[in-house]
């Protein structure tokens, strides 16, 4: 999934953390909700501005970030 149209980073918003479509909901928050056991349906019910695609974009962003970190040679 191409998350680049969904995940935004604005220096003055939420301390420059990656957010969803310019909203004040961060990728970290969505990932934390999923990790705590919330279902996709529960997240969407609690945050009506979010879509399923937003949640998938958060997962794709995290996977891409992890892939890039894993490819950095150790110092």
Gaussian input, Z-matrix of N, CA and C with variables (Angstrom, degrees):
# hf/3-21g

backbone

0 1
 N
 C     1     B1
 C     2     B2     1     A1
 N     3     B3     2     A2     1     D1
 C     4     B4     3     A3     2     D2
 C     5     B5     4     A4     3     D3
 N     6     B6     5     A5     4     D4
 C     7     B7     6     A6     5     D5
 C     8     B8     7     A7     6     D6
 N     9     B9     8     A8     7     D7
 C    10    B10     9     A9     8     D8
 C    11    B11    10    A10     9     D9
 N    12    B12    11    A11    10    D10
 C    13    B13    12    A12    11    D11
 C    14    B14    13    A13    12    D12
 N    15    B15    14    A14    13    D13
 C    16    B16    15    A15    14    D14
 C    17    B17    16    A16    15    D15
 N    18    B18    17    A17    16    D16
 C    19    B19    18    A18    17    D17
 C    20    B20    19    A19    18    D18
 N    21    B21    20    A20    19    D19
 C    22    B22    21    A21    20    D20
 C    23    B23    22    A22    21    D21
 N    24    B24    23    A23    22    D22
 C    25    B25    24    A24    23    D23
 C    26    B26    25    A25    24    D24
 N    27    B27    26    A26    25    D25
 C    28    B28    27    A27    26    D26
 C    29    B29    28    A28    27    D27
 N    30    B30    29    A29    28    D28
 C    31    B31    30    A30    29    D29
 C    32    B32    31    A31    30    D30
 N    33    B33    32    A32    31    D31
 C    34    B34    33    A33    32    D32
 C    35    B35    34    A34    33    D33
 N    36    B36    35    A35    34    D34
 C    37    B37    36    A36    35    D35
 C    38    B38    37    A37    36    D36
 N    39    B39    38    A38    37    D37
 C    40    B40    39    A39    38    D38
 C    41    B41    40    A40    39    D39
 N    42    B42    41    A41    40    D40
 C    43    B43    42    A42    41    D41
 C    44    B44    43    A43    42    D42
 N    45    B45    44    A44    43    D43
 C    46    B46    45    A45    44    D44
 C    47    B47    46    A46    45    D45
 N    48    B48    47    A47    46    D46
 C    49    B49    48    A48    47    D47
 C    50    B50    49    A49    48    D48
 N    51    B51    50    A50    49    D49
 C    52    B52    51    A51    50    D50
 C    53    B53    52    A52    51    D51
 N    54    B54    53    A53    52    D52
 C    55    B55    54    A54    53    D53
 C    56    B56    55    A55    54    D54
 N    57    B57    56    A56    55    D55
 C    58    B58    57    A57    56    D56
 C    59    B59    58    A58    57    D57
 N    60    B60    59    A59    58    D58
 C    61    B61    60    A60    59    D59
 C    62    B62    61    A61    60    D60
 N    63    B63    62    A62    61    D61
 C    64    B64    63    A63    62    D62
 C    65    B65    64    A64    63    D63
 N    66    B66    65    A65    64    D64
 C    67    B67    66    A66    65    D65
 C    68    B68    67    A67    66    D66
 N    69    B69    68    A68    67    D67
 C    70    B70    69    A69    68    D68
 C    71    B71    70    A70    69    D69
 N    72    B72    71    A71    70    D70
 C    73    B73    72    A72    71    D71
 C    74    B74    73    A73    72    D72
 N    75    B75    74    A74    73    D73
 C    76    B76    75    A75    74    D74
 C    77    B77    76    A76    75    D75
 N    78    B78    77    A77    76    D76
 C    79    B79    78    A78    77    D77
 C    80    B80    79    A79    78    D78
 N    81    B81    80    A80    79    D79
 C    82    B82    81    A81    80    D80
 C    83    B83    82    A82    81    D81
 N    84    B84    83    A83    82    D82
 C    85    B85    84    A84    83    D83
 C    86    B86    85    A85    84    D84
 N    87    B87    86    A86    85    D85
 C    88    B88    87    A87    86    D86
 C    89    B89    88    A88    87    D87
 N    90    B90    89    A89    88    D88
 C    91    B91    90    A90    89    D89
 C    92    B92    91    A91    90    D90
 N    93    B93    92    A92    91    D91
 C    94    B94    93    A93    92    D92
 C    95    B95    94    A94    93    D93
 N    96    B96    95    A95    94    D94
 C    97    B97    96    A96    95    D95
 C    98    B98    97    A97    96    D96
 N    99    B99    98    A98    97    D97
 C   100   B100    99    A99    98    D98
 C   101   B101   100   A100    99    D99
 N   102   B102   101   A101   100   D100
 C   103   B103   102   A102   101   D101
 C   104   B104   103   A103   102   D102
 N   105   B105   104   A104   103   D103
 C   106   B106   105   A105   104   D104
 C   107   B107   106   A106   105   D105
 N   108   B108   107   A107   106   D106
 C   109   B109   108   A108   107   D107
 C   110   B110   109   A109   108   D108
 N   111   B111   110   A110   109   D109
 C   112   B112   111   A111   110   D110
 C   113   B113   112   A112   111   D111
 N   114   B114   113   A113   112   D112
 C   115   B115   114   A114   113   D113
 C   116   B116   115   A115   114   D114
 N   117   B117   116   A116   115   D115
 C   118   B118   117   A117   116   D116
 C   119   B119   118   A118   117   D117
 N   120   B120   119   A119   118   D118
 C   121   B121   120   A120   119   D119
 C   122   B122   121   A121   120   D120
 N   123   B123   122   A122   121   D121
 C   124   B124   123   A123   122   D122
 C   125   B125   124   A124   123   D123
 N   126   B126   125   A125   124   D124
 C   127   B127   126   A126   125   D125
 C   128   B128   127   A127   126   D126
 N   129   B129   128   A128   127   D127
 C   130   B130   129   A129   128   D128
 C   131   B131   130   A130   129   D129
 N   132   B132   131   A131   130   D130
 C   133   B133   132   A132   131   D131
 C   134   B134   133   A133   132   D132
 N   135   B135   134   A134   133   D133
 C   136   B136   135   A135   134   D134
 C   137   B137   136   A136   135   D135
 N   138   B138   137   A137   136   D136
 C   139   B139   138   A138   137   D137
 C   140   B140   139   A139   138   D138
 N   141   B141   140   A140   139   D139
 C   142   B142   141   A141   140   D140
 C   143   B143   142   A142   141   D141
 N   144   B144   143   A143   142   D142
 C   145   B145   144   A144   143   D143
 C   146   B146   145   A145   144   D144
 N   147   B147   146   A146   145   D145
 C   148   B148   147   A147   146   D146
 C   149   B149   148   A148   147   D147
 N   150   B150   149   A149   148   D148
 C   151   B151   150   A150   149   D149
 C   152   B152   151   A151   150   D150
 N   153   B153   152   A152   151   D151
 C   154   B154   153   A153   152   D152
 C   155   B155   154   A154   153   D153
 N   156   B156   155   A155   154   D154
 C   157   B157   156   A156   155   D155
 C   158   B158   157   A157   156   D156
 N   159   B159   158   A158   157   D157
 C   160   B160   159   A159   158   D158
 C   161   B161   160   A160   159   D159
 N   162   B162   161   A161   160   D160
 C   163   B163   162   A162   161   D161
 C   164   B164   163   A163   162   D162
 N   165   B165   164   A164   163   D163
 C   166   B166   165   A165   164   D164
 C   167   B167   166   A166   165   D165
 N   168   B168   167   A167   166   D166
 C   169   B169   168   A168   167   D167
 C   170   B170   169   A169   168   D168
 N   171   B171   170   A170   169   D169
 C   172   B172   171   A171   170   D170
 C   173   B173   172   A172   171   D171
 N   174   B174   173   A173   172   D172
 C   175   B175   174   A174   173   D173
 C   176   B176   175   A175   174   D174
 N   177   B177   176   A176   175   D175
 C   178   B178   177   A177   176   D176
 C   179   B179   178   A178   177   D177
 N   180   B180   179   A179   178   D178
 C   181   B181   180   A180   179   D179
 C   182   B182   181   A181   180   D180
 N   183   B183   182   A182   181   D181
 C   184   B184   183   A183   182   D182
 C   185   B185   184   A184   183   D183
 N   186   B186   185   A185   184   D184
 C   187   B187   186   A186   185   D185
 C   188   B188   187   A187   186   D186
 N   189   B189   188   A188   187   D187
 C   190   B190   189   A189   188   D188
 C   191   B191   190   A190   189   D189
 N   192   B192   191   A191   190   D190
 C   193   B193   192   A192   191   D191
 C   194   B194   193   A193   192   D192
 N   195   B195   194   A194   193   D193
 C   196   B196   195   A195   194   D194
 C   197   B197   196   A196   195   D195
 N   198   B198   197   A197   196   D196
 C   199   B199   198   A198   197   D197
 C   200   B200   199   A199   198   D198
 N   201   B201   200   A200   199   D199
 C   202   B202   201   A201   200   D200
 C   203   B203   202   A202   201   D201
 N   204   B204   203   A203   202   D202
 C   205   B205   204   A204   203   D203
 C   206   B206   205   A205   204   D204
 N   207   B207   206   A206   205   D205
 C   208   B208   207   A207   206   D206
 C   209   B209   208   A208   207   D207
 N   210   B210   209   A209   208   D208
 C   211   B211   210   A210   209   D209
 C   212   B212   211   A211   210   D210
 N   213   B213   212   A212   211   D211
 C   214   B214   213   A213   212   D212
 C   215   B215   214   A214   213   D213
 N   216   B216   215   A215   214   D214
 C   217   B217   216   A216   215   D215
 C   218   B218   217   A217   216   D216
 N   219   B219   218   A218   217   D217
 C   220   B220   219   A219   218   D218
 C   221   B221   220   A220   219   D219
 N   222   B222   221   A221   220   D220
 C   223   B223   222   A222   221   D221
 C   224   B224   223   A223   222   D222

   B1=1.4586
   B2=1.5272
   B3=1.3006
   B4=1.4669
   B5=1.5241
   B6=1.3078
   B7=1.4587
   B8=1.5287
   B9=1.3231
   B10=1.4685
   B11=1.5211
   B12=1.2945
   B13=1.4607
   B14=1.5206
   B15=1.3275
   B16=1.4671
   B17=1.5228
   B18=1.3160
   B19=1.4541
   B20=1.5291
   B21=1.3227
   B22=1.4579
   B23=1.5248
   B24=1.3137
   B25=1.4592
   B26=1.5193
   B27=1.3346
   B28=1.4530
   B29=1.5264
   B30=1.3316
   B31=1.4638
   B32=1.5261
   B33=1.3130
   B34=1.4597
   B35=1.5164
   B36=1.3105
   B37=1.4632
   B38=1.5121
   B39=1.3276
   B40=1.4687
   B41=1.5232
   B42=1.3252
   B43=1.4612
   B44=1.5192
   B45=1.3228
   B46=1.4626
   B47=1.5171
   B48=1.3327
   B49=1.4681
   B50=1.5235
   B51=1.3349
   B52=1.4663
   B53=1.5311
   B54=1.3243
   B55=1.4656
   B56=1.5242
   B57=1.3031
   B58=1.4629
   B59=1.5204
   B60=1.3179
   B61=1.4696
   B62=1.5133
   B63=1.3079
   B64=1.4573
   B65=1.5181
   B66=1.3286
   B67=1.4597
   B68=1.5264
   B69=1.2992
   B70=1.4609
   B71=1.5294
   B72=1.3085
   B73=1.4660
   B74=1.5230
   B75=1.3382
   B76=1.4598
   B77=1.5249
   B78=1.3253
   B79=1.4623
   B80=1.5262
   B81=1.3311
   B82=1.4609
   B83=1.5280
   B84=1.3281
   B85=1.4648
   B86=1.5211
   B87=1.3218
   B88=1.4660
   B89=1.5259
   B90=1.3282
   B91=1.4617
   B92=1.5271
   B93=1.3203
   B94=1.4653
   B95=1.5298
   B96=1.3281
   B97=1.4674
   B98=1.5230
   B99=1.3262
   B100=1.4661
   B101=1.5301
   B102=1.3241
   B103=1.4685
   B104=1.5255
   B105=1.3256
   B106=1.4667
   B107=1.5205
   B108=1.3202
   B109=1.4654
   B110=1.5083
   B111=1.3305
   B112=1.4698
   B113=1.5198
   B114=1.3058
   B115=1.4573
   B116=1.5243
   B117=1.3130
   B118=1.4613
   B119=1.5280
   B120=1.3228
   B121=1.4652
   B122=1.5270
   B123=1.3332
   B124=1.4678
   B125=1.5254
   B126=1.3138
   B127=1.4670
   B128=1.5218
   B129=1.3254
   B130=1.4650
   B131=1.5233
   B132=1.3358
   B133=1.4669
   B134=1.5302
   B135=1.3366
   B136=1.4705
   B137=1.5228
   B138=1.3264
   B139=1.4676
   B140=1.5344
   B141=1.3178
   B142=1.4633
   B143=1.5277
   B144=1.3447
   B145=1.4661
   B146=1.5267
   B147=1.3398
   B148=1.4561
   B149=1.5270
   B150=1.3241
   B151=1.4610
   B152=1.5232
   B153=1.3076
   B154=1.4639
   B155=1.5238
   B156=1.3216
   B157=1.4590
   B158=1.5216
   B159=1.3262
   B160=1.4631
   B161=1.5316
   B162=1.3317
   B163=1.4608
   B164=1.5249
   B165=1.3210
   B166=1.4667
   B167=1.5259
   B168=1.3258
   B169=1.4699
   B170=1.5278
   B171=1.3314
   B172=1.4711
   B173=1.5198
   B174=1.3164
   B175=1.4606
   B176=1.5237
   B177=1.3193
   B178=1.4642
   B179=1.5277
   B180=1.3233
   B181=1.4612
   B182=1.5228
   B183=1.3343
   B184=1.4666
   B185=1.5217
   B186=1.3201
   B187=1.4638
   B188=1.5205
   B189=1.3220
   B190=1.4612
   B191=1.5220
   B192=1.2978
   B193=1.4701
   B194=1.5337
   B195=1.3047
   B196=1.4672
   B197=1.5289
   B198=1.3190
   B199=1.4594
   B200=1.5171
   B201=1.3482
   B202=1.4629
   B203=1.5230
   B204=1.3313
   B205=1.4609
   B206=1.5234
   B207=1.3140
   B208=1.4630
   B209=1.5231
   B210=1.3234
   B211=1.4655
   B212=1.5298
   B213=1.3384
   B214=1.4685
   B215=1.5270
   B216=1.3412
   B217=1.4610
   B218=1.5317
   B219=1.3430
   B220=1.4644
   B221=1.5213
   B222=1.3181
   B223=1.4690
   B224=1.5121
   A1=109.34
   A2=115.38
   A3=120.25
   A4=108.26
   A5=115.85
   A6=122.08
   A7=112.57
   A8=117.97
   A9=121.22
   A10=114.09
   A11=118.89
   A12=120.88
   A13=113.08
   A14=116.20
   A15=120.60
   A16=111.49
   A17=117.10
   A18=121.54
   A19=108.78
   A20=116.18
   A21=121.16
   A22=110.03
   A23=115.71
   A24=121.48
   A25=107.42
   A26=115.47
   A27=121.90
   A28=107.69
   A29=118.03
   A30=120.68
   A31=114.59
   A32=119.00
   A33=121.33
   A34=114.82
   A35=117.65
   A36=120.32
   A37=109.89
   A38=116.25
   A39=123.41
   A40=112.37
   A41=115.69
   A42=120.76
   A43=114.00
   A44=116.90
   A45=120.51
   A46=114.23
   A47=116.88
   A48=120.45
   A49=109.46
   A50=116.76
   A51=119.99
   A52=110.37
   A53=115.69
   A54=122.65
   A55=110.00
   A56=114.94
   A57=121.22
   A58=109.45
   A59=115.88
   A60=124.35
   A61=113.74
   A62=117.85
   A63=120.98
   A64=113.86
   A65=117.10
   A66=120.65
   A67=108.37
   A68=116.97
   A69=121.08
   A70=111.14
   A71=116.52
   A72=122.66
   A73=107.05
   A74=116.31
   A75=119.70
   A76=111.74
   A77=113.90
   A78=121.05
   A79=108.74
   A80=116.17
   A81=121.27
   A82=111.38
   A83=117.20
   A84=120.41
   A85=111.37
   A86=116.67
   A87=120.12
   A88=110.06
   A89=116.90
   A90=119.92
   A91=110.79
   A92=116.74
   A93=120.87
   A94=110.81
   A95=117.42
   A96=120.63
   A97=110.45
   A98=116.56
   A99=120.38
   A100=110.68
   A101=116.52
   A102=120.93
   A103=111.78
   A104=116.82
   A105=119.61
   A106=112.13
   A107=116.64
   A108=120.08
   A109=115.12
   A110=117.51
   A111=118.88
   A112=109.39
   A113=115.70
   A114=119.66
   A115=109.69
   A116=114.51
   A117=119.65
   A118=109.90
   A119=116.91
   A120=121.35
   A121=111.33
   A122=117.47
   A123=120.68
   A124=111.09
   A125=116.83
   A126=120.48
   A127=110.12
   A128=116.50
   A129=120.41
   A130=111.28
   A131=117.64
   A132=120.77
   A133=110.63
   A134=116.42
   A135=120.42
   A136=112.72
   A137=116.70
   A138=121.93
   A139=108.94
   A140=117.34
   A141=121.10
   A142=114.74
   A143=117.76
   A144=119.80
   A145=111.87
   A146=117.19
   A147=120.79
   A148=111.32
   A149=114.96
   A150=122.27
   A151=108.89
   A152=115.81
   A153=120.72
   A154=109.96
   A155=116.65
   A156=121.29
   A157=111.38
   A158=117.31
   A159=121.36
   A160=110.37
   A161=116.35
   A162=120.50
   A163=110.19
   A164=117.02
   A165=120.37
   A166=111.02
   A167=117.02
   A168=120.70
   A169=110.49
   A170=117.14
   A171=120.47
   A172=110.30
   A173=116.77
   A174=120.49
   A175=111.14
   A176=117.19
   A177=120.87
   A178=111.00
   A179=116.46
   A180=121.00
   A181=110.26
   A182=116.73
   A183=121.02
   A184=111.29
   A185=117.35
   A186=120.79
   A187=110.73
   A188=116.90
   A189=120.52
   A190=110.73
   A191=116.72
   A192=120.84
   A193=110.34
   A194=117.02
   A195=121.56
   A196=110.83
   A197=116.31
   A198=120.73
   A199=110.22
   A200=116.39
   A201=120.02
   A202=111.31
   A203=117.84
   A204=120.71
   A205=111.39
   A206=116.87
   A207=120.72
   A208=111.88
   A209=117.24
   A210=119.75
   A211=113.00
   A212=116.91
   A213=120.37
   A214=107.98
   A215=116.99
   A216=118.96
   A217=110.91
   A218=117.02
   A219=118.90
   A220=111.96
   A221=115.42
   A222=120.41
   A223=111.75
   D1=137.76
   D2=176.35
   D3=-90.20
   D4=103.50
   D5=-176.10
   D6=-85.36
   D7=-8.59
   D8=-171.89
   D9=-60.56
   D10=-26.03
   D11=177.23
   D12=-84.59
   D13=-7.25
   D14=-176.74
   D15=-111.16
   D16=-43.69
   D17=-178.02
   D18=-86.96
   D19=124.30
   D20=-177.82
   D21=-122.24
   D22=149.86
   D23=176.09
   D24=-128.38
   D25=116.13
   D26=179.49
   D27=-122.52
   D28=122.21
   D29=-175.62
   D30=-52.22
   D31=-36.14
   D32=-176.56
   D33=-89.78
   D34=0.79
   D35=-177.13
   D36=-114.57
   D37=125.18
   D38=178.86
   D39=50.73
   D40=37.39
   D41=176.81
   D42=67.48
   D43=23.15
   D44=179.55
   D45=80.07
   D46=11.22
   D47=178.69
   D48=-74.09
   D49=150.65
   D50=177.39
   D51=-62.42
   D52=126.96
   D53=-179.65
   D54=-119.38
   D55=171.83
   D56=-179.70
   D57=-100.02
   D58=118.11
   D59=176.58
   D60=46.77
   D61=37.78
   D62=177.67
   D63=77.11
   D64=-0.12
   D65=176.68
   D66=-73.08
   D67=174.44
   D68=179.19
   D69=-94.17
   D70=22.26
   D71=177.02
   D72=-102.23
   D73=121.51
   D74=-176.10
   D75=-90.07
   D76=158.54
   D77=174.87
   D78=-58.64
   D79=-43.65
   D80=-179.58
   D81=-55.63
   D82=-44.41
   D83=-179.12
   D84=-61.35
   D85=-44.70
   D86=-179.98
   D87=-63.58
   D88=-43.93
   D89=178.87
   D90=-63.59
   D91=-38.86
   D92=178.54
   D93=-64.11
   D94=-40.70
   D95=177.44
   D96=-61.69
   D97=-45.29
   D98=179.04
   D99=-62.84
   D100=-43.59
   D101=-179.00
   D102=-65.22
   D103=-28.84
   D104=179.98
   D105=-79.93
   D106=-5.84
   D107=177.02
   D108=107.38
   D109=-0.94
   D110=176.90
   D111=-65.08
   D112=141.33
   D113=176.29
   D114=-84.84
   D115=164.73
   D116=175.94
   D117=-56.84
   D118=-43.63
   D119=-179.01
   D120=-61.93
   D121=-39.25
   D122=179.21
   D123=-66.74
   D124=-41.12
   D125=178.30
   D126=-63.44
   D127=-45.56
   D128=-179.38
   D129=-64.73
   D130=-33.87
   D131=178.03
   D132=-70.07
   D133=-38.60
   D134=-179.22
   D135=-75.70
   D136=-27.32
   D137=-177.02
   D138=-129.03
   D139=81.74
   D140=-174.85
   D141=-62.05
   D142=-16.67
   D143=177.42
   D144=-75.48
   D145=-16.86
   D146=-178.50
   D147=-86.05
   D148=155.84
   D149=175.45
   D150=-123.41
   D151=168.27
   D152=176.18
   D153=-59.13
   D154=-39.17
   D155=179.30
   D156=-62.10
   D157=-34.86
   D158=177.10
   D159=-62.33
   D160=-44.85
   D161=179.99
   D162=-64.40
   D163=-43.52
   D164=178.09
   D165=-63.79
   D166=-35.55
   D167=177.87
   D168=-64.94
   D169=-37.96
   D170=176.89
   D171=-61.73
   D172=-43.98
   D173=179.12
   D174=-65.20
   D175=-41.46
   D176=179.15
   D177=-65.93
   D178=-39.96
   D179=177.75
   D180=-61.37
   D181=-47.07
   D182=-179.86
   D183=-63.53
   D184=-41.10
   D185=178.90
   D186=-64.43
   D187=-41.85
   D188=179.79
   D189=-66.50
   D190=-41.14
   D191=178.68
   D192=-63.04
   D193=-42.89
   D194=178.19
   D195=-63.84
   D196=-41.68
   D197=179.18
   D198=-61.72
   D199=-42.93
   D200=179.86
   D201=-67.22
   D202=-39.68
   D203=177.97
   D204=-65.34
   D205=-37.83
   D206=-179.19
   D207=-69.63
   D208=-22.06
   D209=-178.38
   D210=-89.54
   D211=-3.23
   D212=177.95
   D213=-79.82
   D214=123.05
   D215=-179.33
   D216=-65.31
   D217=143.82
   D218=179.23
   D219=-64.27
   D220=149.01
   D221=-177.83
   D222=-77.82

